[in-house]
Amino acid sequence: MMRIDAMWLATEPLDMRAGTDTILARVVKVFGAARPHHAYLFANKSSTRMKVLIYDGLGIWLAARRLNKGRFVWSDGHAEPAVVLNAEQLDALVKGLAWQTLAFDHAIRVV
């Protein structure tokens, strides 16, 4: 397995016909740079397809995922162009679950 230190979700939709070079250009535009051991996630307008670009420090990996039923829970209206995810949030996202409810530390702060 490759090492991934950070996962970033782009909130703007991406045309899923885009290839590696086009998505890499979008990563640089949205995130400022493609950093080693970072994963960058993009979805189409209908949130039924996802592409993930990973830079492992040596080369670029591009993976795609499509849900046969339902949609990915992509963005909750963030004004930011990108959102950082933790591993649990990524796991929920790729399964089509509501990842926003998973806090980084799962602490209950208000009763």
C-alpha positions in Angstrom: 0.0 0.0 0.0 1.1 3.5 -0.6 1.5 6.0 2.2 -1.2 8.8 2.3 -0.6 11.5 4.8 -3.5 13.8 3.9 -6.8 13.5 1.9 -8.4 16.5 0.3 -11.9 16.8 -1.1 -12.5 19.3 -3.9 -16.0 20.8 -3.6 -16.3 21.9 -7.3 -17.5 19.1 -9.7 -15.1 17.6 -12.2 -15.8 16.3 -15.7 -15.1 12.6 -15.3 -13.7 12.4 -18.9 -10.7 14.3 -17.5 -7.4 12.3 -17.5 -4.3 12.4 -15.3 -2.8 15.6 -16.7 -6.1 17.6 -16.6 -6.8 16.5 -13.0 -3.2 17.2 -12.0 -3.7 20.8 -13.4 -7.0 21.1 -11.4 -5.1 19.9 -8.2 -2.5 22.6 -8.7 -5.2 25.2 -9.4 -7.4 24.3 -6.4 -4.9 23.1 -3.8 -1.8 25.2 -4.9 0.4 22.2 -5.5 0.4 18.4 -5.7 2.2 17.4 -2.5 3.8 14.0 -2.0 1.7 11.4 -0.1 -1.5 13.5 -0.5 -4.7 12.2 -2.1 -7.1 14.6 -4.0 -10.7 13.6 -4.5 -13.1 14.9 -7.1 -16.7 14.0 -8.0 -18.9 14.6 -11.0 -21.8 17.1 -10.9 -24.3 14.4 -10.0 -22.0 12.9 -7.3 -22.3 9.4 -8.8 -18.7 9.1 -9.8 -15.4 9.9 -8.1 -11.8 10.2 -9.1 -8.9 10.2 -6.8 -5.4 11.5 -7.7 -2.5 10.5 -5.5 1.0 11.7 -5.8 3.3 9.2 -4.1 6.5 11.3 -4.5 7.6 9.3 -7.6 4.6 9.3 -9.8 0.9 10.0 -10.1 -1.9 7.4 -9.4 -5.4 8.0 -10.7 -8.3 5.8 -9.5 -12.1 6.0 -10.2 -15.1 4.8 -8.3 -18.7 4.6 -9.4 -21.8 3.9 -7.3 -24.3 1.6 -8.9 -27.1 3.0 -6.7 -27.3 6.3 -4.9 -24.9 9.2 -4.8 -21.8 10.1 -2.9 -22.5 12.5 -0.1 -20.1 15.1 -1.4 -20.3 18.6 0.0 -22.6 20.3 2.4 -22.3 23.7 0.8 -18.8 24.7 1.9 -17.7 28.0 0.4 -14.1 26.7 0.5 -12.8 25.0 -2.7 -11.4 22.1 -0.6 -12.0 20.2 2.6 -9.5 18.0 4.5 -10.7 14.5 5.4 -9.5 11.9 8.0 -9.4 8.2 7.3 -12.8 7.5 8.8 -14.4 10.2 6.8 -12.9 8.9 3.6 -14.1 5.4 4.3 -17.6 6.7 4.8 -17.4 8.8 1.7 -16.4 6.0 -0.6 -19.3 3.9 0.7 -21.8 6.6 0.0 -22.4 7.5 3.7 -22.7 10.9 5.4 -19.0 11.5 6.2 -19.6 15.0 7.6 -21.0 13.6 10.8 -17.7 11.9 11.7 -15.7 14.4 13.8 -11.9 14.1 13.9 -11.9 12.9 17.5 -15.6 11.8 18.0 -15.8 13.8 21.2 -19.2 14.9 22.5 -18.9 18.5 23.6 -22.5 19.6 24.2 -25.3 17.7 26.1 
